[in-house]
Each structure stands twice: as C-alpha cells, then as structure tokens.
C-alpha cells in the first residue's frame, strides 16, 4: 500500500516533537487521511487536536509552541541550555580581570609608534 507524503513525513519525524491539527468537520476528507488518523488514534503514541476555524487553530498553535519552547529551553530536567557569551567589555575570569586590550588603557592601542596622534601629528 502506498502512503502519502504527509504520512511519510509524519513517520520520518518519529522521536521528534510533532504538532498535528485536523480541521473538523471535514466531510470531504480523503480516505487515506482518515486511515492515517485512525492509525494514529489506535497507536496512542501521538495525538492530534481538532479545530473548527482559523482563530481556534491560531490559539492552539500559539499555546502548543509556547509549551514546546518552555519545555525545551527552560526545563530543569535536561532541557536545552544556551551558552552565555560575554560581551567585549564584560569581566571574564573573575573580578578585576579583563580581556586583553580591555581596561582604561584600551583606547591607547591605536596610537602608532613615535607618539603620533590620530591626525598623524608627532608627539
């Protein structure tokens, strides 16, 4: 039996978070889609949400995405953690230690040898 591209994508996404929404009522639903949804319901491993109009779908998607992001990025149980990258002027390594070139003398790094200023005048 051939499967649709939708069903193939659904199978390929196994193990990943999947959000599936089905418009109801759907009197013209294709038999293949109905079989796929019946199979999903029978397996019990994945669920889908039904919606009736665009406003309801918008609310469902917004709520589910917020939950998915909160679980993935803010979870204390092994969720994804983003690295903290210090800005150029931040202390690194501890109090009183700054990056090379940082500190109050950082502005002098541009001065050429011989003491000339930015305009090229000698000192």
NORVEN-V123848 format. One record per pair of residues at least 12 apart in sequence whose ideal C-beta (glycine too) atoms are under 8 Angstrom apart, sorted by the first residue. I is the first residue (numbers start at 1). GAP is how many residues later the second one is. D is the distance in Angstrom with one decimal. If there is no record, write none. Layout:
BEGIN
I;GAP;D
I;GAP;D
END
This chain:
BEGIN
3;29;7.9
3;33;8.0
4;28;5.5
4;29;7.4
4;32;7.3
6;27;7.5
6;30;7.3
7;25;7.5
7;29;5.0
10;26;7.4
10;36;7.9
17;51;5.6
17;55;7.8
18;28;6.2
19;42;7.1
19;45;5.2
19;46;7.6
19;49;7.5
20;20;7.5
20;26;6.8
20;27;7.6
20;28;3.8
20;29;7.3
21;27;6.4
21;28;5.3
21;29;7.5
21;30;5.7
21;36;6.0
21;39;6.2
21;40;7.2
22;15;6.5
22;26;5.4
22;27;7.4
22;28;5.3
22;29;7.5
23;27;7.5
23;28;6.0
23;29;7.3
23;34;7.7
24;26;4.6
24;27;7.3
24;28;6.3
25;27;7.9
49;15;7.8
88;14;7.5
89;13;6.8
END
